[in-house]
Amino acid sequence: MQNFPEWTLIIFRSFLYILILIFITRMLGKKQISEITFFEYISGITIGSIAGEVIMGLDRNIMHGVLAILVFGAITYLVDYITLKSKKFRDMVEGKSSPLIKDGKILEDNLKKEKYTLDDLQSLLRGKNVFNTAEVEFAVLEPNGDLSVLLKKEYRPLTPKDLNLNVANDKEPQTVIMDGQILDNALSSTGKDRGWLSIELAKQGVTLDNVFCGQVNSYGDLTIDIYDDKLTIPAPQERPMLLAMIKKCQADLEAFALETDSETGKQMYLKNAEKIKGQIDKLTPYLK
């Protein structure tokens, strides 16, 4: 390849090594671009340096660079495989988690051991929306450099479980319209069809070609985003209206109990009103 101009060799080698690096990255998996370890960091830098050196080193054998990258990729793959099998090896290569705060107290020795300053710790805490170390029950520095924080119980956000509230389970929303096109596979997975979709679009006063994105949530409601951001699309009202009708039935039964002179009839109305109230409590998370 010595007879070719240098710029053509650079272009050829660039494309070749991009394909090789993509292959190596795909082989090593998504971990290489997410929770990268010390070894993977070193390996990634080395592989990139080799690729850059060989791309510009026009007087060197191109296959030597390919071989070096494949060797480093194979070593990284082998190390990842061994770390899955051996915890001791995993701890040696990836490192262990290190507690930095316990019971609201900063562990200075561990902080110094990890070469972190108090400013570094406070910056990581602020990234977790924590501004007072006294509110932290436990904080641990993970091997990938992320900080996991557990707040003291009195500082944790309330959950429906804390309030003894029943809430409906959410499922992944399905995108059924994209760029004005119906995604039939996603639509069928929701148990709906094109006829239902047409009716729902008509209720909201829009046509299919005006819809940029349409999703069906876990309750079977269609929510859409249209191209014209100035237009306001009304939210689905079927579930709130159904809840309102059930509450009205309960109120009617209580009113009948007040109007009747029959003690038997009054008890019957009140008993059924109480039953409906129990159903309302169960259905409210789903219909609200």
N, C-alpha and C positions, 0 to 999 in steps of 0.2 A: 504493500500500500504506500510505498515511499514515493511513487510517481504522482500521487494525488496532491493537490494543494493543501496546505495546512488547515485552512478554514473548513474544507470538506471533511477532513479527518476529525476535526473537533465536533462537527455536527453529527457525524456517524457515531463516534464514541459516546457523545452525550445521549443520543437516542438509545444506544445499546445498553448503557449503564442505568438509564432510567427504567428500562424494561427489567433489567436484572434486579434492581433495588425494589421495584414493585413486586416481583416474584418472591424475593426474600422476605419482604414485609408481610405479604399474604401468607407465606409459609409459617412465619413466626406467630401470626395471629394479632388480634386487636389489642392485646396487652401491651404491645410495643408502643402504641400511641395513646395509652391511657395511664395505667398505673405502672410507670416505668421504674425499674429498680436500678441500683448502682451499677450492676454488671451490664444491664441492658443499655444504660446511659453510655457507659464506656464503649460497649460494642457498637452502638449506633454512631457515635462520633468516629470510631475507627473505620467502620465501613464507609461512611460519608467521606472521610479524608482520603481513603484509598481510591474511591471513585473519582474525586476531584483531581487527585494527583495523576491518575492514569489518563483521564480525559485530556488534560493539558500536557502530559508528558508524551509528546509526539514521537520521541526517539526510543520509547520503551515498548516492550512486547505487550500487546493488548490482552493476550490470553493470561499473562501473569497477573494482571489486575482482576480479571474474571475469576481466576483460581483463588486469589486472596480473599475476594468478597464471598465466594462460596464457602471457603474454609471458615471465615468468621461467622457467616450465617449458620453453618452446620454446628459450630461450637455453641452459639447462642441457643439454637434449637435443642441441643443435647442438654445444656444447663437447665433450660426450662422444663425439659422432660424429667430430669433428676429431681428438681425441686418439687415436682408433683408427687414423687415417690418417697422423698426423705425430708422430714421436718428439720433435722439437724443441718442438712445441706442447705435447705431453704433459709434457715436462720443465718447461716454463714454468708450466703450470697446476697440475700435481700435485706438482712438485718431484722431486728426485733422492734416491736412497738415499745415506746418508752413513756411512762406516766409523767406528766409535767405538773399537774394539779391534783390534789387529793384532799377532800373535805374542805375545799375553799382555800387551801394553803399551797403555795407554789413550792415545788420541790427543786430547790436551787442546784443541788448536786446533779440531778438529771438534766437540768437546763444547761449547765456548763458542759456536761458530758456530750450533749448533742450540738454544742457550739452555737447555742441560741442565746440571744440577749433578751432582757425583759421587754424591750421594744418589739422584738420579733414575736414574742409570745402574745403581747397585747394586740399586735396587728392580726395574728391568726384568730384570736378571739373575736375581734371586731368583724372579721370575715364570717363569723358564725352568729353575728348580732348579739354578742355578749360584751358588755363594757365594764363589768364589775367581777373580778375574780372571786369575790366572796359568794357569788351566786352559783359558782360551779361546784358540783359534787365530785366530778372526775373529768379530767382531760388527758388524753393520751396522744402522743405524736406517732402517727403510723409510719411504716417503713417507706411509703411513697411520699412522705413529707406533709401529708394532710393531718389536720388536727381534729380528732373526734371529741365532742364535748357533751357531757351529761349534766344538765342543770339540777340543782337541788329541787326537791319535789314542790316546794312552795313557789318556785319561780317558773315551773313548767306551764305551758299553755293548757287551758282547760280543754278536755275532749268530751264528746258526747257521752262516753262511758263514765266519766267523772260525774256527769249530771244525770246518769241513769236514763239517757235518752236513746231511743231506738232510731237508727238511721238506715237508709236503704243502701245496699251494696251498689257501687258504681262499676260499670263495665267500660271497656275501651270504646270511645266513640268511633264510628265508622264513617269515613269520608265517602259519600255516595255520589257527589258531583265535584268535578274539578275542571276549571276553565270551561264551564258550560257543557261538559261532557259527562254523561252518566256512567259510573263505574258499576257495571252489572254484578260483578263478583262480590263487591262490598255490600251492595244493596241486598242481594240474596242472603248474605250472611246475617243480616238484621231481620230476616223473615218478611221483608217487604218486597213489593214489585213496582214496576213502572207506573201502573195505574194509581197506586197509593201515592207515589211521588208526585204525579201530575195534580192530584187533588190537593195535596199539601201546598204545592207551589201556587195553585189557584187561590187557596185560602189567604196566602200572604201577598197576593196581587203581583206576582212576578212571573216572568217566563224563563225557561231553561237557559236561553242564550244570554240572559242578564246575570246569571249566577256565577260568581267566581269560585266559591267553595260552599258545599253543602254537607252537613254532618248529621247523623242520626245518633242521639245519645242513648244511654242505657234504659231510659224510660220510653223510647220509641218516638221521641219528639224530633222534628226536623228543624235545625237551625241553619241559616244561610248567611253568606256574605256576598253582597252584590258589587258589581263594578263601580257603580255610582255611590261614593261614600256619603253624599249629601242626603240620600234617601234613608229614612228610618223604617226598619222592618219590625212589625209588632211581634212580641214574644208569644210563643204558643200558650193558649189559655185553657186547653182541654182539661188538664189535671186540676188547676185551681178552681175551675167551674164545677167539676165533679165533687171536689171537696166541699165547696160552698153548698151544693145541692144536698149532700149528706147531712151537713150541719143544719140546714133548713128543715130537713125531715125530723131531726132530733128536737129542734125548737118547736115544730108543729105538735109533736107528741106531748111535750111539756105543757104547751098551751091548751091542748085538749084535756089534759089532766086537771088543769085549773078551772076549765069551763064546765066540766061534767059534775052532776050531783051524785052520780053513782060511785060509791066507794070501790066497788069491784072494777068499774071502768077506769077510775083514777089510778088504781094500783097497776092495772094492765098497761096503761099509757106510760106510767113512770118506769115500769120494769123494762119495757121495750126501748124507751128513751135512754135508759142506762146501758142497755146492750149496744145501741148505736154509738153511744159515747165511747164505749170500749173499742169498737171498731174504728172510730175516728182516730183514737190515740195510736192504733196500730198502722193506719193508712196515712196519717199525716206526713211521715218522712218520705213517702212515695209520691204523694199528691201535692205537697207544698211547693 
